[in-house]
């Protein structure tokens, strides 16, 4: 999941979970929380509550960048059929200016009636005996003991009116389904790739999601025409060759490091990631917005944050990129085409006065006493050529409305 709060600005984070066919009176919530901020002067510096459908079920204190895994029992009367809202509420401790806590996962365990959903049900039982599993659309019901994944065994029962009556044993795990509800994964054909070949040459690597690979070729080919050696890679091929097909940011980092150290010709200089990133890889909690090219979450002096520059830091741990990294954070091929057209238009535009104009926008100095205005004035602006025209927007002076 990996989302959460930043109190006092965003003090609550909620997710909805579905429950159905509730049975018995007691349920249990298990949670995994991760501190994403730290205050050395306050211990513990995190205080949060967990609520289910608006009712508090847990009050939690912990410190710093630690994590906490816990469980709490509650009355199943707090649950309702259908959607149920779990809310994490952060409360700033005295002396804490801001408090950030993220959720890795929640689990709600409750006794459930043995009723199939979409013609399938995974379940176990609390004691030996005869049971009825209902809710199927036909009488062609199959029940399998799946306790040992290497030794599956079918169990015979009496089927009638979309229900199966069967003898079951405690400590076993079962799957019941019809032909319309088989638990099946997706099999995808692998397209062979050759990213680990040291004879490859690449000054520029472009990694894109398959949805965008065709649209990205316009920019890739332009860079080739400019004289760069470019390697264009599908991110799935990167996973296949560097993390055994598993979606993991380290696959991209491994490719970049391998190319930087081993590819032939001019050493790798540039990495372009084509596709947006999200903490919610499969779009389960973000309304279907997929993570096309993942970002790596790293620890900063203040909080955990997504970082693309991590991909380019391939030597040592000095947070200095040996390979320059950029990203086009698109969610559709049409959006990518529009951005590429803007890039080309910018590169082909005649030099005019606007190309010598810079704008610096600085926020208020709120976090750890950091003075953003001073940082820009004393550090960043000193690197700007004296001929540049500079516009400054200081939110601390103008306020948010005028700054916008």
C-alpha angles and dihedrals in degrees: 000000000000104000131113150130139325104191134230089021098043105013098168136051119185136187130184122227129188122232128172143175092027114198130183127013106268130072134173132220119204118191139184113202127181126200110234098180135043137203114190093198096058126057118213094022098174124076119169141157130211119216130189113206089342096310119114114239102164139027113198136188125183139144142250123319092343123122128224128206116191146152133217131188120223140168113279086221085083088066125079134195109273125005120021123183122225112194129193111203120192121204120195111236117226107281094021114113095191135005126201123188124170131202120228095180148331126212125193115197120192138150109265132195113251095254120139122235117210089353095301140087135181112199151142131206135227099227142014116269150090116313139181120218112194142172100079124139094224142018093247090101121161122197119194131185102227098173091115108041090201094051111043118177130191118227121210121226141162113269125200135151094356093310133106124206112204146158112247136181132225116249094033129112119222140193121201121186148139128230087273095054107045114152100240135164127211121264115207127190114243118231108211116240135183106211094135093060108117090206089070115110122211134158087165127036119194114193116190139170113252090250089065105032096100094046090047093058091080091064094038092054091047091056090050090052088053088061102262121133103234130195114197114200136182109230090229089060089052090054091046094053102037109028103024092258094307117134103244133142089226089071090066092045090050092052092049092048092046092049093046092051103033115022118107126244124020112008118259112271109165139043122189120190114201113199138048125272131222136177085229100071098186099033093247095139104021101064095267098309102148128210101240098177113014125232122219116240112221136180115255128183089269112023146345110279140177111259131190094175087070087075092060097047095089100150123058125334099275096119089238115129118233086184120046111235130205135168136205099205099205131155098193139035091238091056090049091051090052093050093047090051089053091050092050091045091052093048093049097042116111116253110268138164093273091065089066095050124098132187123203119195118193128189128218117282099252109128118080089332092289111164105216093182091056091048092054095044098044101034116017102037092049088067093055117100113253091238093064121105109229128203118191126202111191112189090193089061103033101033124228098285096053092040090056 
